[in-house]
């Protein structure tokens, strides 16, 4: 399927997803048009809504790129969630225990998060390459190991804040909030009083993570399409036997692929910890960013660049949809149905191809009858 057909197919899937969502909304006695208006205004109605959508899109764009990268190399990285968690742990360790200058500190903390995520992904790649362990099974298990390791870490006094279920916050020098100190300064407050739109836009924890996500998307696209490594990784994904016959080390490239995928998800965890939460807490369940990343990757047709608008769409639906309950007394689960329907249609390319062929054949028969 060429890029033009993929784009048309994705737009059609999104449209059908909205149709299904509209039917569900209609079935509970609400107006679909009013619901979609609420969602849209919940994203762009105020400057801070736009900022929150961007903030919420950061982790799922990066985990989406991670999943898309693995897909392009013939692997299914269902372990992005665990890699995200350990990425946050790595960033916390560097952000809290190391004392570094402001500009260098967040870079080092991000690198720690990337390293932790890369190691987590490399384990899955090694098991696949060495023992032919299915990456889906091993990465699911690694998710739970990361989850319980994060909670266990908070049993140590060195990490856990007294009388709290949270770790200590990272140092101020490690935080990546955009204009963080300036916003709180007297000069910043005085300036923002005269710029109410900008003040509202900067109110949420807008951070450098979105710029990092854009850079990551461009770098991964370049690696896949313009480098020898990318060619080898994709060759292994398309046909392992042919790649091996052509002299490509399949096992090594399998490890490389999962390592890079893990690095990206680890970057997502580090970006969120340094830019939004600043700490880790005891988790009752998985946060779901890695699984949302799979949906974003599918919506983007596994294209790293397209993961940016796909992530913004997904985050917009979730954030704008959260306002349905207060505005229309509509369950927010409607948004889950909507996004699920979009992913469902995107995962069914054969259905659309069959429908297209059916109409093509009917058109040809009518032409013959004339």
BALOBA-1460 file (C-alpha; in Angstrom, 3 decimals):
// residues 370
<rec num="1" residu="x" x="0.000" y="0.000" z="0.000"/>
<rec num="2" residu="x" x="1.550" y="3.312" z="-1.088"/>
<rec num="3" residu="x" x="1.643" y="6.423" z="1.109"/>
<rec num="4" residu="x" x="-1.328" y="8.064" z="-0.651"/>
<rec num="5" residu="x" x="-3.520" y="4.997" z="-0.126"/>
<rec num="6" residu="x" x="-2.365" y="4.747" z="3.497"/>
<rec num="7" residu="x" x="-3.349" y="8.362" z="4.124"/>
<rec num="8" residu="x" x="-6.796" y="7.907" z="2.527"/>
<rec num="9" residu="x" x="-7.271" y="4.661" z="4.446"/>
<rec num="10" residu="x" x="-6.332" y="6.331" z="7.765"/>
<rec num="11" residu="x" x="-8.661" y="9.302" z="7.164"/>
<rec num="12" residu="x" x="-11.488" y="6.903" z="6.271"/>
<rec num="13" residu="x" x="-10.839" y="4.870" z="9.429"/>
<rec num="14" residu="x" x="-10.943" y="8.008" z="11.589"/>
<rec num="15" residu="x" x="-14.181" y="9.079" z="9.894"/>
<rec num="16" residu="x" x="-15.772" y="5.665" z="10.480"/>
<rec num="17" residu="x" x="-14.584" y="5.751" z="14.082"/>
<rec num="18" residu="x" x="-16.415" y="9.047" z="14.587"/>
<rec num="19" residu="x" x="-19.521" y="7.549" z="12.950"/>
<rec num="20" residu="x" x="-19.465" y="4.601" z="15.366"/>
<rec num="21" residu="x" x="-18.881" y="6.967" z="18.296"/>
<rec num="22" residu="x" x="-21.800" y="9.119" z="17.117"/>
<rec num="23" residu="x" x="-24.097" y="6.077" z="17.012"/>
<rec num="24" residu="x" x="-23.099" y="5.151" z="20.583"/>
<rec num="25" residu="x" x="-23.719" y="8.729" z="21.784"/>
<rec num="26" residu="x" x="-27.074" y="8.779" z="19.995"/>
<rec num="27" residu="x" x="-28.040" y="5.471" z="21.609"/>
<rec num="28" residu="x" x="-27.753" y="7.004" z="25.100"/>
<rec num="29" residu="x" x="-29.991" y="9.909" z="24.113"/>
<rec num="30" residu="x" x="-27.335" y="12.560" z="23.556"/>
<rec num="31" residu="x" x="-26.496" y="14.650" z="20.498"/>
<rec num="32" residu="x" x="-23.347" y="13.451" z="18.654"/>
<rec num="33" residu="x" x="-22.771" y="16.911" z="17.191"/>
<rec num="34" residu="x" x="-22.970" y="18.510" z="20.627"/>
<rec num="35" residu="x" x="-20.626" y="15.861" z="22.044"/>
<rec num="36" residu="x" x="-18.040" y="16.394" z="19.328"/>
<rec num="37" residu="x" x="-18.349" y="20.153" z="19.747"/>
<rec num="38" residu="x" x="-17.653" y="19.683" z="23.467"/>
<rec num="39" residu="x" x="-14.573" y="17.579" z="22.698"/>
<rec num="40" residu="x" x="-13.226" y="20.098" z="20.176"/>
<rec num="41" residu="x" x="-13.814" y="23.076" z="22.480"/>
<rec num="42" residu="x" x="-12.286" y="21.025" z="25.286"/>
<rec num="43" residu="x" x="-9.063" y="20.980" z="23.265"/>
<rec num="44" residu="x" x="-8.934" y="24.424" z="21.625"/>
<rec num="45" residu="x" x="-11.500" y="26.408" z="23.640"/>
<rec num="46" residu="x" x="-8.880" y="27.982" z="25.908"/>
<rec num="47" residu="x" x="-5.093" y="28.437" z="25.611"/>
<rec num="48" residu="x" x="-4.460" y="26.169" z="28.610"/>
<rec num="49" residu="x" x="-6.505" y="23.400" z="26.985"/>
<rec num="50" residu="x" x="-4.134" y="23.437" z="24.010"/>
<rec num="51" residu="x" x="-1.153" y="23.278" z="26.363"/>
<rec num="52" residu="x" x="-2.601" y="20.359" z="28.310"/>
<rec num="53" residu="x" x="-3.252" y="18.469" z="25.078"/>
<rec num="54" residu="x" x="0.371" y="18.971" z="24.048"/>
<rec num="55" residu="x" x="1.609" y="17.850" z="27.475"/>
<rec num="56" residu="x" x="-0.545" y="14.715" z="27.394"/>
<rec num="57" residu="x" x="0.596" y="13.947" z="23.844"/>
<rec num="58" residu="x" x="4.317" y="13.882" z="24.705"/>
<rec num="59" residu="x" x="4.564" y="10.354" z="26.188"/>
<rec num="60" residu="x" x="2.251" y="8.699" z="23.663"/>
<rec num="61" residu="x" x="4.054" y="10.305" z="20.714"/>
<rec num="62" residu="x" x="7.361" y="8.906" z="21.968"/>
<rec num="63" residu="x" x="5.999" y="5.456" z="22.826"/>
<rec num="64" residu="x" x="4.189" y="5.541" z="19.476"/>
<rec num="65" residu="x" x="7.504" y="6.169" z="17.704"/>
<rec num="66" residu="x" x="9.005" y="3.322" z="19.736"/>
<rec num="67" residu="x" x="6.290" y="0.871" z="18.649"/>
<rec num="68" residu="x" x="6.417" y="2.161" z="15.043"/>
<rec num="69" residu="x" x="10.179" y="1.637" z="14.909"/>
<rec num="70" residu="x" x="9.868" y="-1.941" z="16.115"/>
<rec num="71" residu="x" x="7.027" y="-2.615" z="13.656"/>
<rec num="72" residu="x" x="9.194" y="-1.389" z="10.793"/>
<rec num="73" residu="x" x="11.813" y="-3.945" z="11.750"/>
<rec num="74" residu="x" x="9.379" y="-6.845" z="12.037"/>
<rec num="75" residu="x" x="9.016" y="-6.814" z="15.825"/>
<rec num="76" residu="x" x="6.067" y="-6.065" z="18.109"/>
<rec num="77" residu="x" x="7.182" y="-3.913" z="21.042"/>
<rec num="78" residu="x" x="4.362" y="-4.468" z="23.484"/>
<rec num="79" residu="x" x="6.855" y="-3.712" z="26.268"/>
<rec num="80" residu="x" x="6.842" y="0.074" z="25.767"/>
<rec num="81" residu="x" x="4.975" y="0.437" z="29.064"/>
<rec num="82" residu="x" x="7.732" y="-1.203" z="31.090"/>
<rec num="83" residu="x" x="10.421" y="0.710" z="29.213"/>
<rec num="84" residu="x" x="8.520" y="3.911" z="29.987"/>
<rec num="85" residu="x" x="8.495" y="3.065" z="33.706"/>
<rec num="86" residu="x" x="12.219" y="2.279" z="33.962"/>
<rec num="87" residu="x" x="12.977" y="5.393" z="31.905"/>
<rec num="88" residu="x" x="11.300" y="7.417" z="34.631"/>
<rec num="89" residu="x" x="13.330" y="5.591" z="37.275"/>
<rec num="90" residu="x" x="16.566" y="6.345" z="35.436"/>
<rec num="91" residu="x" x="15.657" y="10.029" z="35.159"/>
<rec num="92" residu="x" x="14.759" y="10.137" z="38.866"/>
<rec num="93" residu="x" x="18.105" y="8.655" z="39.900"/>
<rec num="94" residu="x" x="20.049" y="11.171" z="37.824"/>
<rec num="95" residu="x" x="17.695" y="14.049" z="38.591"/>
<rec num="96" residu="x" x="17.702" y="13.608" z="42.363"/>
<rec num="97" residu="x" x="21.080" y="12.117" z="43.309"/>
<rec num="98" residu="x" x="23.309" y="14.046" z="40.893"/>
<rec num="99" residu="x" x="24.025" y="17.746" z="41.347"/>
<rec num="100" residu="x" x="24.801" y="19.312" z="37.990"/>
<rec num="101" residu="x" x="24.418" y="22.725" z="36.285"/>
<rec num="102" residu="x" x="20.868" y="23.533" z="35.060"/>
<rec num="103" residu="x" x="21.418" y="22.990" z="31.325"/>
<rec num="104" residu="x" x="23.549" y="19.855" z="31.694"/>
<rec num="105" residu="x" x="21.453" y="18.239" z="34.433"/>
<rec num="106" residu="x" x="18.243" y="17.576" z="32.419"/>
<rec num="107" residu="x" x="20.303" y="16.287" z="29.481"/>
<rec num="108" residu="x" x="22.108" y="13.800" z="31.735"/>
<rec num="109" residu="x" x="18.801" y="12.773" z="33.354"/>
<rec num="110" residu="x" x="17.232" y="12.204" z="29.929"/>
<rec num="111" residu="x" x="20.244" y="10.125" z="28.902"/>
<rec num="112" residu="x" x="19.852" y="8.020" z="32.068"/>
<rec num="113" residu="x" x="16.202" y="7.423" z="31.206"/>
<rec num="114" residu="x" x="17.108" y="6.478" z="27.646"/>
<rec num="115" residu="x" x="19.814" y="4.116" z="28.930"/>
<rec num="116" residu="x" x="17.449" y="2.357" z="31.349"/>
<rec num="117" residu="x" x="14.800" y="1.992" z="28.640"/>
<rec num="118" residu="x" x="17.400" y="0.739" z="26.140"/>
<rec num="119" residu="x" x="18.599" y="-1.934" z="28.565"/>
<rec num="120" residu="x" x="15.003" y="-3.030" z="29.194"/>
<rec num="121" residu="x" x="14.393" y="-3.328" z="25.467"/>
<rec num="122" residu="x" x="17.746" y="-5.021" z="24.846"/>
<rec num="123" residu="x" x="16.812" y="-7.838" z="27.227"/>
<rec num="124" residu="x" x="13.774" y="-8.620" z="25.078"/>
<rec num="125" residu="x" x="15.867" y="-8.415" z="21.904"/>
<rec num="126" residu="x" x="18.535" y="-10.702" z="23.365"/>
<rec num="127" residu="x" x="15.983" y="-13.322" z="24.416"/>
<rec num="128" residu="x" x="14.499" y="-13.182" z="20.921"/>
<rec num="129" residu="x" x="17.854" y="-13.432" z="19.160"/>
<rec num="130" residu="x" x="19.522" y="-16.005" z="21.429"/>
<rec num="131" residu="x" x="16.665" y="-18.278" z="22.487"/>
<rec num="132" residu="x" x="13.913" y="-17.337" z="19.989"/>
<rec num="133" residu="x" x="11.638" y="-16.223" z="22.846"/>
<rec num="134" residu="x" x="8.591" y="-14.463" z="21.403"/>
<rec num="135" residu="x" x="9.034" y="-10.729" z="22.032"/>
<rec num="136" residu="x" x="5.328" y="-10.305" z="22.831"/>
<rec num="137" residu="x" x="5.513" y="-12.722" z="25.770"/>
<rec num="138" residu="x" x="8.853" y="-11.536" z="27.116"/>
<rec num="139" residu="x" x="8.004" y="-7.836" z="26.808"/>
<rec num="140" residu="x" x="4.679" y="-8.326" z="28.634"/>
<rec num="141" residu="x" x="6.584" y="-9.984" z="31.481"/>
<rec num="142" residu="x" x="9.130" y="-7.161" z="31.464"/>
<rec num="143" residu="x" x="6.243" y="-4.680" z="31.851"/>
<rec num="144" residu="x" x="5.239" y="-6.298" z="35.128"/>
<rec num="145" residu="x" x="8.830" y="-6.572" z="36.340"/>
<rec num="146" residu="x" x="9.229" y="-2.832" z="35.726"/>
<rec num="147" residu="x" x="5.916" y="-2.082" z="37.445"/>
<rec num="148" residu="x" x="6.707" y="-3.994" z="40.633"/>
<rec num="149" residu="x" x="10.351" y="-2.846" z="40.620"/>
<rec num="150" residu="x" x="9.164" y="0.763" z="40.615"/>
<rec num="151" residu="x" x="6.878" y="0.152" z="43.589"/>
<rec num="152" residu="x" x="9.588" y="-1.842" z="45.388"/>
<rec num="153" residu="x" x="12.061" y="0.996" z="44.900"/>
<rec num="154" residu="x" x="9.869" y="3.189" z="47.083"/>
<rec num="155" residu="x" x="10.399" y="0.855" z="50.033"/>
<rec num="156" residu="x" x="13.895" y="2.344" z="50.379"/>
<rec num="157" residu="x" x="14.264" y="5.466" z="52.497"/>
<rec num="158" residu="x" x="16.797" y="6.909" z="50.061"/>
<rec num="159" residu="x" x="14.022" y="7.293" z="47.478"/>
<rec num="160" residu="x" x="10.787" y="7.586" z="49.426"/>
<rec num="161" residu="x" x="9.661" y="10.865" z="50.914"/>
<rec num="162" residu="x" x="8.785" y="10.387" z="54.635"/>
<rec num="163" residu="x" x="5.096" y="9.656" z="55.346"/>
<rec num="164" residu="x" x="4.336" y="9.608" z="51.655"/>
<rec num="165" residu="x" x="3.688" y="7.184" z="48.786"/>
<rec num="166" residu="x" x="5.955" y="9.200" z="46.522"/>
<rec num="167" residu="x" x="9.647" y="9.565" z="45.892"/>
<rec num="168" residu="x" x="11.565" y="12.780" z="46.429"/>
<rec num="169" residu="x" x="11.213" y="15.300" z="43.607"/>
<rec num="170" residu="x" x="14.074" y="15.753" z="41.175"/>
<rec num="171" residu="x" x="16.216" y="18.833" z="41.781"/>
<rec num="172" residu="x" x="15.157" y="22.134" z="40.224"/>
<rec num="173" residu="x" x="18.209" y="22.051" z="37.971"/>
<rec num="174" residu="x" x="16.928" y="18.846" z="36.347"/>
<rec num="175" residu="x" x="13.395" y="20.014" z="35.535"/>
<rec num="176" residu="x" x="12.467" y="20.707" z="31.913"/>
<rec num="177" residu="x" x="9.419" y="22.956" z="32.378"/>
<rec num="178" residu="x" x="9.375" y="25.692" z="29.759"/>
<rec num="179" residu="x" x="10.276" y="29.038" z="31.403"/>
<rec num="180" residu="x" x="9.695" y="27.395" z="34.799"/>
<rec num="181" residu="x" x="11.672" y="29.766" z="37.018"/>
<rec num="182" residu="x" x="10.815" y="32.825" z="34.955"/>
<rec num="183" residu="x" x="7.052" y="32.189" z="35.299"/>
<rec num="184" residu="x" x="7.365" y="32.335" z="39.082"/>
<rec num="185" residu="x" x="9.674" y="35.346" z="39.200"/>
<rec num="186" residu="x" x="8.429" y="38.898" z="39.822"/>
<rec num="187" residu="x" x="9.483" y="39.980" z="36.318"/>
<rec num="188" residu="x" x="7.693" y="36.998" z="34.784"/>
<rec num="189" residu="x" x="4.518" y="37.575" z="36.780"/>
<rec num="190" residu="x" x="4.496" y="41.254" z="35.858"/>
<rec num="191" residu="x" x="4.956" y="40.494" z="32.160"/>
<rec num="192" residu="x" x="2.301" y="37.743" z="32.092"/>
<rec num="193" residu="x" x="-0.263" y="40.065" z="33.701"/>
<rec num="194" residu="x" x="-0.190" y="42.102" z="30.502"/>
<rec num="195" residu="x" x="-0.400" y="38.972" z="28.312"/>
<rec num="196" residu="x" x="-3.418" y="36.967" z="29.591"/>
<rec num="197" residu="x" x="-3.470" y="34.562" z="26.615"/>
<rec num="198" residu="x" x="0.203" y="33.693" z="27.067"/>
<rec num="199" residu="x" x="-0.318" y="33.383" z="30.826"/>
<rec num="200" residu="x" x="-3.089" y="30.841" z="30.300"/>
<rec num="201" residu="x" x="-1.019" y="28.962" z="27.717"/>
<rec num="202" residu="x" x="1.940" y="28.683" z="30.120"/>
<rec num="203" residu="x" x="-0.191" y="27.703" z="33.122"/>
<rec num="204" residu="x" x="0.025" y="23.914" z="32.541"/>
<rec num="205" residu="x" x="3.434" y="22.195" z="32.899"/>
<rec num="206" residu="x" x="4.393" y="22.851" z="29.280"/>
<rec num="207" residu="x" x="7.898" y="21.468" z="28.851"/>
<rec num="208" residu="x" x="10.623" y="20.690" z="26.354"/>
<rec num="209" residu="x" x="9.338" y="17.131" z="25.955"/>
<rec num="210" residu="x" x="7.284" y="18.060" z="22.891"/>
<rec num="211" residu="x" x="10.351" y="19.461" z="21.102"/>
<rec num="212" residu="x" x="12.251" y="16.327" z="22.124"/>
<rec num="213" residu="x" x="9.461" y="14.175" z="20.645"/>
<rec num="214" residu="x" x="9.630" y="16.054" z="17.329"/>
<rec num="215" residu="x" x="13.417" y="15.646" z="17.183"/>
<rec num="216" residu="x" x="13.097" y="11.942" z="18.027"/>
<rec num="217" residu="x" x="10.550" y="11.440" z="15.226"/>
<rec num="218" residu="x" x="12.844" y="13.090" z="12.669"/>
<rec num="219" residu="x" x="15.914" y="11.150" z="13.838"/>
<rec num="220" residu="x" x="14.107" y="7.785" z="13.751"/>
<rec num="221" residu="x" x="12.647" y="8.540" z="10.309"/>
<rec num="222" residu="x" x="16.145" y="9.386" z="9.087"/>
<rec num="223" residu="x" x="17.638" y="6.209" z="10.577"/>
<rec num="224" residu="x" x="14.981" y="4.023" z="8.968"/>
<rec num="225" residu="x" x="15.067" y="5.657" z="5.541"/>
<rec num="226" residu="x" x="18.520" y="7.154" z="5.057"/>
<rec num="227" residu="x" x="21.051" y="4.930" z="6.854"/>
<rec num="228" residu="x" x="22.628" y="1.517" z="6.356"/>
<rec num="229" residu="x" x="21.470" y="0.473" z="9.827"/>
<rec num="230" residu="x" x="17.877" y="1.352" z="8.940"/>
<rec num="231" residu="x" x="18.119" y="-0.595" z="5.684"/>
<rec num="232" residu="x" x="19.417" y="-3.664" z="7.511"/>
<rec num="233" residu="x" x="16.800" y="-3.436" z="10.255"/>
<rec num="234" residu="x" x="13.946" y="-3.146" z="7.733"/>
<rec num="235" residu="x" x="15.425" y="-5.951" z="5.619"/>
<rec num="236" residu="x" x="15.369" y="-8.243" z="8.647"/>
<rec num="237" residu="x" x="11.758" y="-7.215" z="9.281"/>
<rec num="238" residu="x" x="10.650" y="-7.891" z="5.700"/>
<rec num="239" residu="x" x="12.384" y="-11.255" z="5.280"/>
<rec num="240" residu="x" x="14.840" y="-12.699" z="7.790"/>
<rec num="241" residu="x" x="16.009" y="-15.505" z="5.522"/>
<rec num="242" residu="x" x="16.701" y="-13.193" z="2.589"/>
<rec num="243" residu="x" x="18.467" y="-10.706" z="4.892"/>
<rec num="244" residu="x" x="20.675" y="-13.455" z="6.328"/>
<rec num="245" residu="x" x="21.440" y="-14.732" z="2.830"/>
<rec num="246" residu="x" x="22.476" y="-11.180" z="1.919"/>
<rec num="247" residu="x" x="25.029" y="-11.140" z="4.745"/>
<rec num="248" residu="x" x="23.037" y="-9.248" z="7.397"/>
<rec num="249" residu="x" x="23.447" y="-10.414" z="11.002"/>
<rec num="250" residu="x" x="19.818" y="-11.079" z="11.901"/>
<rec num="251" residu="x" x="20.416" y="-11.732" z="15.610"/>
<rec num="252" residu="x" x="22.485" y="-8.591" z="16.113"/>
<rec num="253" residu="x" x="19.932" y="-6.433" z="14.321"/>
<rec num="254" residu="x" x="17.113" y="-7.923" z="16.401"/>
<rec num="255" residu="x" x="18.903" y="-6.771" z="19.550"/>
<rec num="256" residu="x" x="19.604" y="-3.358" z="17.977"/>
<rec num="257" residu="x" x="15.952" y="-2.935" z="17.069"/>
<rec num="258" residu="x" x="14.572" y="-3.636" z="20.529"/>
<rec num="259" residu="x" x="17.335" y="-1.578" z="22.149"/>
<rec num="260" residu="x" x="16.422" y="1.509" z="20.103"/>
<rec num="261" residu="x" x="12.712" y="0.913" z="20.681"/>
<rec num="262" residu="x" x="13.353" y="0.657" z="24.426"/>
<rec num="263" residu="x" x="15.483" y="3.797" z="24.329"/>
<rec num="264" residu="x" x="12.578" y="5.776" z="22.850"/>
<rec num="265" residu="x" x="10.060" y="4.567" z="25.436"/>
<rec num="266" residu="x" x="12.602" y="5.236" z="28.187"/>
<rec num="267" residu="x" x="12.925" y="8.774" z="26.800"/>
<rec num="268" residu="x" x="9.133" y="9.121" z="27.122"/>
<rec num="269" residu="x" x="9.262" y="8.165" z="30.803"/>
<rec num="270" residu="x" x="12.182" y="10.507" z="31.467"/>
<rec num="271" residu="x" x="10.530" y="13.416" z="29.642"/>
<rec num="272" residu="x" x="7.335" y="13.072" z="31.675"/>
<rec num="273" residu="x" x="9.145" y="12.740" z="34.997"/>
<rec num="274" residu="x" x="11.387" y="15.751" z="34.397"/>
<rec num="275" residu="x" x="8.700" y="17.896" z="32.790"/>
<rec num="276" residu="x" x="5.447" y="17.011" z="34.560"/>
<rec num="277" residu="x" x="5.425" y="14.751" z="37.639"/>
<rec num="278" residu="x" x="9.026" y="15.271" z="38.947"/>
<rec num="279" residu="x" x="8.699" y="12.107" z="41.037"/>
<rec num="280" residu="x" x="7.473" y="8.525" z="40.939"/>
<rec num="281" residu="x" x="4.704" y="7.210" z="43.146"/>
<rec num="282" residu="x" x="3.342" y="3.853" z="44.231"/>
<rec num="283" residu="x" x="1.254" y="2.635" z="41.293"/>
<rec num="284" residu="x" x="-1.950" y="0.635" z="41.662"/>
<rec num="285" residu="x" x="-1.894" y="-0.352" z="37.982"/>
<rec num="286" residu="x" x="0.013" y="0.231" z="34.773"/>
<rec num="287" residu="x" x="-0.312" y="3.794" z="33.506"/>
<rec num="288" residu="x" x="-1.094" y="2.766" z="29.926"/>
<rec num="289" residu="x" x="1.219" y="5.099" z="28.006"/>
<rec num="290" residu="x" x="2.916" y="2.190" z="26.263"/>
<rec num="291" residu="x" x="-0.397" y="0.687" z="25.180"/>
<rec num="292" residu="x" x="-1.652" y="4.086" z="23.991"/>
<rec num="293" residu="x" x="1.551" y="4.275" z="21.974"/>
<rec num="294" residu="x" x="0.496" y="1.149" z="20.082"/>
<rec num="295" residu="x" x="-2.754" y="2.852" z="19.076"/>
<rec num="296" residu="x" x="-0.854" y="5.985" z="18.010"/>
<rec num="297" residu="x" x="1.534" y="3.885" z="15.925"/>
<rec num="298" residu="x" x="-1.362" y="2.182" z="14.146"/>
<rec num="299" residu="x" x="-3.129" y="5.491" z="13.466"/>
<rec num="300" residu="x" x="0.176" y="6.818" z="12.059"/>
<rec num="301" residu="x" x="0.602" y="3.732" z="9.829"/>
<rec num="302" residu="x" x="3.880" y="3.076" z="11.680"/>
<rec num="303" residu="x" x="5.381" y="6.297" z="10.324"/>
<rec num="304" residu="x" x="7.536" y="8.048" z="12.989"/>
<rec num="305" residu="x" x="6.758" y="11.533" z="11.655"/>
<rec num="306" residu="x" x="3.008" y="10.879" z="11.521"/>
<rec num="307" residu="x" x="3.116" y="9.748" z="15.167"/>
<rec num="308" residu="x" x="3.198" y="13.480" z="16.046"/>
<rec num="309" residu="x" x="-0.269" y="14.390" z="14.638"/>
<rec num="310" residu="x" x="-1.598" y="10.947" z="15.608"/>
<rec num="311" residu="x" x="-0.448" y="11.493" z="19.204"/>
<rec num="312" residu="x" x="-2.004" y="14.950" z="19.294"/>
<rec num="313" residu="x" x="-5.285" y="13.520" z="17.950"/>
<rec num="314" residu="x" x="-5.293" y="10.738" z="20.538"/>
<rec num="315" residu="x" x="-4.403" y="13.107" z="23.396"/>
<rec num="316" residu="x" x="-7.013" y="15.602" z="22.178"/>
<rec num="317" residu="x" x="-9.738" y="12.976" z="22.177"/>
<rec num="318" residu="x" x="-8.813" y="11.877" z="25.691"/>
<rec num="319" residu="x" x="-8.434" y="15.368" z="27.150"/>
<rec num="320" residu="x" x="-11.395" y="16.915" z="25.327"/>
<rec num="321" residu="x" x="-13.476" y="13.817" z="25.988"/>
<rec num="322" residu="x" x="-12.873" y="14.136" z="29.714"/>
<rec num="323" residu="x" x="-15.151" y="17.197" z="29.640"/>
<rec num="324" residu="x" x="-18.165" y="15.248" z="28.349"/>
<rec num="325" residu="x" x="-19.262" y="14.242" z="31.841"/>
<rec num="326" residu="x" x="-19.450" y="17.773" z="33.230"/>
<rec num="327" residu="x" x="-20.820" y="19.370" z="30.041"/>
<rec num="328" residu="x" x="-23.348" y="16.745" z="28.907"/>
<rec num="329" residu="x" x="-23.488" y="14.145" z="31.681"/>
<rec num="330" residu="x" x="-22.087" y="11.690" z="29.130"/>
<rec num="331" residu="x" x="-19.793" y="8.822" z="30.196"/>
<rec num="332" residu="x" x="-16.159" y="9.456" z="29.235"/>
<rec num="333" residu="x" x="-16.015" y="5.788" z="28.157"/>
<rec num="334" residu="x" x="-17.566" y="7.036" z="24.906"/>
<rec num="335" residu="x" x="-14.131" y="8.417" z="24.003"/>
<rec num="336" residu="x" x="-12.563" y="4.995" z="24.608"/>
<rec num="337" residu="x" x="-15.150" y="3.496" z="22.251"/>
<rec num="338" residu="x" x="-14.362" y="6.200" z="19.697"/>
<rec num="339" residu="x" x="-10.593" y="5.670" z="19.778"/>
<rec num="340" residu="x" x="-11.076" y="1.913" z="19.884"/>
<rec num="341" residu="x" x="-13.262" y="2.053" z="16.783"/>
<rec num="342" residu="x" x="-10.651" y="4.133" z="14.922"/>
<rec num="343" residu="x" x="-7.906" y="1.632" z="15.763"/>
<rec num="344" residu="x" x="-10.243" y="-1.247" z="14.910"/>
<rec num="345" residu="x" x="-10.863" y="0.074" z="11.402"/>
<rec num="346" residu="x" x="-7.187" y="0.889" z="10.872"/>
<rec num="347" residu="x" x="-6.322" y="-2.689" z="11.830"/>
<rec num="348" residu="x" x="-8.601" y="-3.991" z="9.068"/>
<rec num="349" residu="x" x="-6.961" y="-2.945" z="5.781"/>
<rec num="350" residu="x" x="-8.146" y="-6.109" z="4.061"/>
<rec num="351" residu="x" x="-11.790" y="-5.158" z="4.671"/>
<rec num="352" residu="x" x="-11.393" y="-1.831" z="2.887"/>
<rec num="353" residu="x" x="-9.464" y="-3.485" z="0.077"/>
<rec num="354" residu="x" x="-12.276" y="-6.031" z="-0.372"/>
<rec num="355" residu="x" x="-14.887" y="-3.250" z="-0.438"/>
<rec num="356" residu="x" x="-12.842" y="-1.318" z="-3.003"/>
<rec num="357" residu="x" x="-12.458" y="-4.391" z="-5.215"/>
<rec num="358" residu="x" x="-16.172" y="-5.153" z="-4.907"/>
<rec num="359" residu="x" x="-17.149" y="-1.686" z="-6.143"/>
<rec num="360" residu="x" x="-14.485" y="-1.837" z="-8.865"/>
<rec num="361" residu="x" x="-15.884" y="-5.128" z="-10.152"/>
<rec num="362" residu="x" x="-19.460" y="-3.821" z="-10.062"/>
<rec num="363" residu="x" x="-18.384" y="-0.754" z="-12.019"/>
<rec num="364" residu="x" x="-16.612" y="-2.921" z="-14.603"/>
<rec num="365" residu="x" x="-19.678" y="-5.171" z="-15.029"/>
<rec num="366" residu="x" x="-21.951" y="-2.172" z="-15.550"/>
<rec num="367" residu="x" x="-19.552" y="-0.909" z="-18.206"/>
<rec num="368" residu="x" x="-19.604" y="-4.275" z="-19.957"/>
<rec num="369" residu="x" x="-23.421" y="-4.463" z="-19.900"/>
<rec num="370" residu="x" x="-23.646" y="-1.063" z="-21.568"/>
